[in-house]
Amino acid sequence: MPEPFTVLITLQVRPGLEAEFLALLAPVLDAMRHEPSFLSTILHQAPDDPCRFLLYETWTDRRDLVEVQMHRPYRAAFEARLPALLERPRQVEIWRSLRADYAFRSG
């Protein structure tokens, strides 16, 4: 059985195109949550650079992500426009989880 893994994607958007980037990304993130091998995603924006974004995605099946999920029709508009939105190609890293800790607080 495949082990969960995390994908870190760093994207440097061209100045002034942040809103367009986010508008194209939102439906992709909304659709991803319904995929069977998807676990979670968190979108970050650098506090010192509004054009720098980080996606933290966790999936259960790397083969499914590469061979199936990356080719879903809901990604087409985002992927087609992305090269023009970015200052440089996105940086993608694959990580394996060793430990997770969460704070559980009651009101």
N, C-alpha and C positions, 0 to 999 in steps of 0.2 A: 504494500500500500504506500502511495507517495506521502512524503512528509511535508507539512506546511513550510512555506518559505516566504521571505519578504523581499520585495523589489523596491529599491530606492531609486527614484527618477528625479534628477535635478534638471530644471529647465530655466534658461536665461532668456526671458522674453524681451523683445525690442521695446525701448521706451515708448510709451503712448499706446501700446497694443495690449496692455494688461486686461482691459475690459473685454476685448474681443477674444482673447485667449480663454478667459474664465467662462465666457458665454458659450464657447465651443466645447470646453471641457465638461461643463455641468451635465449635459445630457449623457455623456459617456459614463461619468461617475454614477449617475442615477440608474443607468441600464446595467452597469457592472454588478450592482448589489443583488441582482436576480440570477446571476450565473452560478451554476452548481459548485464550481471550484473556488469561488470567491469567498473570502472570510471578512476582510475589512480594508478600508482605505482612509488615510488622513491626508488632507491637502494643507500644506504649510506655505507661508510667505515669509521671506527673510525680513526681520525687523529693520535692518539697515539698508535694504535694497528692494523696493516694491516690484521690481522686475524679475526677481529671483524666486522660484517656486520649487518646492519639494513635494513629491507624492510618495507616500509610504503605503504600499499595498501588500496585503498578505493573502496568499492563495494556497490551495491544497495540492495542486497538481501542475508542475512546471510544463510538462508536455502539453497539457490541455491549454495552458495560457499561451504558449508559443504557437501551437498548431491550430487552435480553434479560436480562442478568445481574441487574439490580436487581429483576427480577420473578420470579426463580426461587422455587419453593415452599419451598426450605430457608431462605429469608430471612423467611418469613411471621411466625413466632412472634417473632423478634427485632424486626422492624419494627413489629408490633402493640403490643408492650410498651414499645418505646423511649421514646415520649413521656412515659410515667409514670416512667421511670427517670432521665430527664435533668432537670437544673435549667433548661436553656435548649436551644433547638434546636441540633443539631450544626452545626459550621462545616465547610464543604467547600471545598477549594481544589484547582484543577487546576494542575499544574506540568509543564513540559517539561524533560527532562534535557539538559544540555549536556556533562557529563563525569561519569565515575564512576572512582573509584580504590579499590583494595583492597589490603590487605597479605596477601601469601602467604608464610607462614613454615613451614619444615619443623621437625619435632620435634627 
